[in-house]
Structure formats: structure tokens, C-alpha cells
């Protein structure tokens, strides 16, 4: 029990650091709204890749040149 105080301090520090991450995830949207937003973003991304990615070839944009 010699580390009891240090453990409490570490827990407080970890909670303070972890609390900031939770606020970032909460965007005020419901599950349905978030799913629709993400689906729309994915469609836009694929449309942009299809229209602008014609010069990439069939390799998917990866190259082996160093």
C-alpha cells in the first residue's frame, strides 16, 4: 500500500486526459444521421476517385518505385 497515493494521482491524470477524447466523438447526431452522413461522404469519395483517378492504372494507385 505504499503506492496508494501515486495510483490515485495516476488515475486522476488518466481520467483528465481521457475525458478530452470523449467530447470529440460526440457530434450530436443520432446513429441514423451519422450513417447517412458517412454514406454520402463515401459516395462522394468514390465518385471523385472514379472521375479523377483514370491516370492511376489498374494497380489502385500504389507504386513500387523507390
RARA-V571758 format. One record per residue. RES is the residue in one letter. SS is DSSP state (H for helix, E for strand, - for the rest). PSI is psi as a letter, one per 30 degrees, with the letter a starting at -180 (* if undefined). OMEGA is omega in whole degrees, 0 to 359 (999 if undefined). Layout:
res:ss:psi:omega
RES:SS:PSI:OMEGA
RES:SS:PSI:OMEGA
This chain:
res:ss:psi:omega
X:-:g:180
X:-:f:180
X:-:g:184
X:H:e:181
X:H:e:181
X:H:e:178
X:H:e:179
X:H:e:178
X:H:e:179
X:H:e:178
X:H:e:179
X:H:e:179
X:H:e:180
X:H:e:179
X:H:e:179
X:H:e:179
X:H:e:182
X:H:f:181
X:H:f:181
X:H:e:182
X:H:e:182
X:H:e:181
X:H:f:181
X:H:e:183
X:H:e:183
X:-:j:180
X:-:g:175
X:-:g:180
X:-:l:174
X:-:l:180
X:H:e:180
X:H:e:180
X:H:e:180
X:H:e:180
X:H:e:178
X:H:e:179
X:H:e:181
X:H:e:178
X:H:e:179
X:H:e:179
X:H:e:179
X:H:e:178
X:H:e:178
X:H:e:180
X:H:e:180
X:H:e:178
X:H:e:179
X:H:e:180
X:H:e:181
X:H:e:182
X:H:e:184
X:H:f:185
X:-:g:183
X:H:f:181
X:H:f:184
X:H:f:183
X:-:a:183
X:-:g:183
X:-:f:178
X:-:g:176
X:-:f:179
X:-:k:179
X:-:l:182
X:-:g:180
X:-:k:180
X:-:*:999
